[in-house]
Amino acid sequence: MESSKASQTALVTSLMRSIHSRCDPAPLLDDPWGDRLVPESVQAGLRERALARLATGQRAGAAPAELLDAAMRANAAYPGVILRSRYTEDMLEAAVARGITQYVLIGAGFDSFICRRPAWAEGLQVYEVDHPATQQLKRERLRHCGVAESGDVHFVAADLSEETLQSALARSSFDPAQPTFFSWLGVTVYLTREANLATLRAIASVAPAGSELVFTYIDEAALQPGHAGTEGFRKLRSDVSAVGEAFLSGFDPATLDALLLETGLMLTEDLDGEETVARYDAAGVNGLQRAGAGHIAHARVAARVGTRAVSAAPPVA
């Protein structure tokens, strides 16, 4: 399969996680898998682009691998990729302790959780939902790396722009009666508002009350014409647009709580970039900086009384 057909941002974020594990002084993740899962052809292309951005005089003696590491760490998306991954797995661990038995990764990309499953996740049923092209390449790369497929990992190939999440999961062994944890990272900004709302409603309807969701989003104000933003955010927006994955929509943090309630979800936490950095790198050891207008949100599926969503307690083991 041609790696160009897979999500380029999914490949890059996988590399970012492995670079963080290798290069940062106090890694928040132990995730070396990006170096193995991302094809060498993709890494070579990224190294060439990093080299091309240097002035002619800077290229002499430059080590391509080190250039790529430096370019990834300087990318405006880098802090958010690392922080959202750590936050999500912290929330997942707590949810498993409360009785969650299923983990659904929507837009799983090249996430490596199934390769480095911690002891606390033994027995957890994992469902990776992603576009067929991206998922096909990932499965090929897993086989190339000698990672055997197991009975508690389920790959659900689905183009969610053409199929609902409910329909996709219905083709798998997913049990809608079991408490479930959903992650939806680095995806909403690439979808229309209508598609995002449809997916949020699907999550609320496909799993029982008390199920949980962690997702990322962009403050919609940053996407408005004339919004200055940071230089890094402007460059990031330009770069992803150049590979055909343009930013399309965001949410308003001030109204997110009410919006989620309309979809059947209860917001439990919403952190902007500064708050997330303060939680995980307050002393600045890893040099992580606020990632533009990015947010990470944690929500629970609400119980329903008639047509009204109400607060639901988390599941108890």
Buried (B, 14 or more C-beta within 10 A) or exposed (E): EEBBEBBBBBBBBBBBBBBBBEBBEEBBBEBBBBBBBBBEEBBEBBBEEBBEEEEEEEEEEBEBEEBBBBBBBEBBBBBBBBBBBBBBBBBBBBBBEBEBBBBBBBBBBBBBBBBEBEEEBEEBBBBBBBBBBBBBBBBBBBEEEEBEEEEBBBBBBBEBEEBBBBEBBEEBEBBBEBBBBBBBBBBBBBBEBEBBBBBBBBBBBBBBBBBBBBBBBBBBEBBEEEEEBBEBBBBBBEBBEEEEBEBBBBBEBEEBBEBBBEBBBBBBEBBBBEBBBEEBBEEEEBEBBBBBBBBBBBBBBBBBEEEEBEEBEBBEE
